[in-house]
């Protein structure tokens, strides 16, 4: 006798993030251009720029009535400037929509908190190493000891035309990533974790690939190199109530080692590196110390990413990320107009980063917040300047933000930043202007109207 499949109810949720951004003013149009670890150029008379752009993301979830199975699909309309391109000009009939997420999320049979996600999905191993969308299989759950775990296999790139498998290929054809995250809540005030990320790639192109100072990220050489990179990290998050207010302390430490082969390194200073095989040995540390008292929060942030001091040897001493989006500095990293930035990484070029930042946030009322910040930007390793001298000083940055929510789901916000450029910025000036000291400061003013539901 035929037994029909049981009919189960499904629940549907629809969500959106409709972000309209406006670059109100900048005196350096060509500084804020997507450049991975540092793509912009500082010019003497760069035209000012004002523009509007939109990035809309919509996603829906279809779930069984008991929540044991979910399907998620998201689309994105990204980085369309008003009046530009086939999507932003008259009639607006360009092809703009991309698939952002598409994955299945289900609980393992006979379990409650063990879930498996398969497909194109948000991947988060660590915000400084890999924290972006990718095709992956991710298992999450809780051990009997109370430890939360995440097991991940993800593939960022697969062998393409012009690339040959390594002779040592053992069946993995592409850029494969294996990660384990373990986190434990030791108390309501303390959470700590460790993670391990191993990344391997066997796509050796015909000839030699290239990696350079401005595009120093692992994702950019995944289709023409061979690498084996290991990341081992630890994190903690501590807070407690004191007589002065709520004190909080957060920290991250990451050690990175491995090899990168089949590429030639082209440094920003034009030096010739004869090597195609490199040993990687790097470190990144991040710490936040803060105090929340009344409507105020004061936070000190320190970031140190190791850099490379010798552009011509066979060692990479500069920390390298895979795919991330960092926002500590409005001038040197992503800001409101996050499709147009100098760098997305926790480092600048291959010279690392030593950031010191103090920020004050003040809630005028529940729906209105003001923020002010002072950032000292410095390279971890000195960069050679045109006159033969060298410098680590990127400059002192002043910034501020205001965020107003006229409705709980609608934000109207503005930000501004000004960089008193340090001498190291001279290496990023247009060639004819390089003279051993920075000549131009940088201004950024932007706003956004964002509806999230």
Buried (B, 14 or more C-beta within 10 A) or exposed (E): EEEEEEEEEEEEEEEBBBBBBBBBEBBBBBBBBBBBBBBBBBBEEBEEBEBBBBBBBBBBBEBBEEEBBBBBBBBBBBBBBEEEEEBBBEEEEEEBEEEBBBBEBBBEEEEEEBBBBBBBBBBBBBBBBBBBBBBBBBBBBBEEEEBBBBBBEBBBBBBEEEBEBBEEEEEBBBBBBEBBBBBBBEEEEBBBBBBBBBBBBBBBBEEEBBBBBBBBBBBBBBBBBBBBBBBBBEBBBBBEEEEEBEBBBBBBBBBBBBBBBBBBBBBBEEEEBEBBEBBBBBBBBBBBBBBBEEEEBBBEBBBBBBBBBEBEBBBBBBBBBBBBBBEBBBBBBBBBBBBBBBBBBBBBBBBBBBBBBBBBBBBEEEEEBBBBBEBBBBBBBBBBBBEEEBBBBBBBBBBBBBBBBEEEEBBBBBBBBBBEBBBBBBBBBBEEBBEBBBBBBBBBBBBBBBBEE
